[in-house]
Amino acid sequence: MRLCALFLILTTAGVLPVSAQSLADLAKKEGERRQTVKGSGKTYTDKDLKSVPAPAPDAAPADTAPADKANDGKAAAPADDKTAPEKKADDKGAKPADSKTVVKDQDYWAERMASLREQLDRDETYLSALQNRIDSLTTDFVNRDDPAQQARIRTDRDRALAELDRLKKVVEEDRRAIPALEEEARREGVPPGWLR
């Protein structure tokens, strides 16, 4: 046993100076390398960057008007989804960009349904998170002894409950918007596969 301990001590003692010596050599070599490097490279300024042309001021209202009319105020779609049907119509050459009509093709119907489902999913997720917060505030309220802290928690909980009631109505509207779109598509003779 003593022989193993002696061997371990001698091995460790021999490694330490070698490690320190190689680290010092590396530091010295790095210092020499840095002295030989010229400059730190190119510095970019605003003059080196290309300018981007500003968008036309009258283009924005024309892009949003047809999409707002197409939604009939049932559900607000994200800004990217509103202009997508018009852009695809422009690519096909069916209608000019300044036209007030929207081509109601498969992409149009699929995007509307996808945006409604995405909105419903987002609102249901927020509803679940808000319910968890209310449960947490209720537990925190019960476990507090200080009346001032209880009053603050009660106020937060009451606000969350009011938001929960509002959000439940929004989720119900989202759930009604999907069958309403399906009915609208059925009246216009859209194949059911376009809504998937």
N, C-alpha and C positions, 0 to 999 in steps of 0.2 A: 504494500500500500504506500509506503514511504517512497519507494522507487517511482511509482506513478506520479506522486505529488511533485517530486523533484524534477521529473521529466517535463511536467506541465509548466512548472515555474521557469525552467530554462528555455522552453519553447516560446513562452509568452514574452519573456525578457528579450529574446532575440528578434521578435517580430516588431515590437514597439519602435525601436530606433530606425528600422528599415522603413516603416510606414511614415514616420515623421520626416525622414530624409527624402523620400520620394515626393511627399507633399510639398516640401520646400523647393525641390527641383521643379516641380510643376508650376508653382507660383512664380518662380524666377523666369521660366520659359514664357509664361503668359505675359509677364511684364515686358519682356523683350519683344514679344509679338505685337503688343499694343503700341510700343514706341515706333515700330516700323510701319504701322497702318497709317495711311494718309487720309485725313479728314474723316468726317462721320457720314458722308454720303450727301445726296442732293436734298435740299430743303425746298419743299413745295410751298408756294404762296397762292393767293387768290388769282393772281395774273396767270398762273400756270393752268388753272382749271377752265374748262369750256363753259360758256354760259348756256343756260337752258331757256328757250323762248317761253314767254308767259302764255297761258291759255287764253283763248278768245273770250271776252266777257259775256257775249250773248249765247255761247254754246251751252252753258250749264242749264238755263231754264228750259231750253228745247229738249234736252236729254231727260229731264225729270217729269215733264208734263205727261207724256204718253204712259209712262209706268204708273203714275198716280191714278190716271183714269182707268187703267187696266185692273188695278187692285180694288177699285170701288170702295176704298176705305175700310175693307174688312180686316186686313192685317198689314202692318208695316213691314216691308222687306228691307234687308240691308241695302246700302247704296250700290254695292257692286251688282246685286241681282236686278236692280231696276233698269240698268242700262244694257244688260246682257242680251235681251231679245232684240233690241234695236241694232246692236253691233253685229249680231249674227245675221240679221236681215240685210244689213249693208254688205256683209261678205258675200251673200248669195246674189246680190244685185237686184233684189225684189223691190225694195222701196228706198227712196232717198232718205238721208238723215233728218231733213227738216220736215218730213211728213208727219202728220199727227196720228197715223194709223200704225198699229203694231201687228206684225205677222204672227199669227197664232199657230205655230207649228209645234212639233213634238218637243223641241227644246223649250219653248215658251211654257207649255203646260207642265213639263217635268220640273223646270226651275221654280215655278209658282208653288207646286206641291212640295218640293224639297224645302223651300223657304218656310212654308207653313209648318212642316214637320220639325224643322230645326228650331223655329220659334217656340213651338210647343215643348220640345225637349228642353230648351234653355229655361223656359218658365217653370217647368216641373222640377228641374234641378234646383232652381233658386227657391221654389216652394219648400222642397225637402230640406235645404240648408237653413231656411228661415225657421222651419219647425224645430230643427235641432237646436237652434239658438234660443228659441222660446223655452224648450225643455231645459236647457242649461241655465237660463235665467231663473226659471221656476225653482230648480234645485238650489241655486245660489241664494235665492230669496229666503227659502226655508232654512238654510243653514246659517244665516247671519243673525247675530244678536243685536247689532247696533241699528237703532231706528233710522239714523241718517243714511246708512248704507242700504237698508231695506227700501227706503223711499226712492233712492236713486235707481236701484234695481227694478222697482215697481214701475217707474217712469219708462225705463228702457224696455221693459217687458210689454207695457201698454202700447208703446210705439210699434214694437215688433208685431203685436197682435193686430193692430190696425193695418199694417203693411201685409200681414198674412191674409186678412179678409180681402183686401184689394187684389192681391195676387191670385187668390182663389177665383175671383171673378174673371181675371185676365186669362187664367188657364182654361176656364169654362168657355170663354170666347174663342180661344185657340182651338179647343176641341170641336166647337161648332163650325169653325172656319173650314176645316178639312172636308166634312161632308157637303158643305155649301159649295166648295170648289168642285167636288165630284159631281154634284147636281148641275152646276153651271156647265161643266164639260160634257155631261150627258145630254143636256139640252142643245148644245152646239154640235153634237154628233162626233165627239172626240173618242177615239178608241180607248178602252180602259187601260191598255198597256202604256199609254203615253203618260199616265199619272204616276208611274212607279219610279 
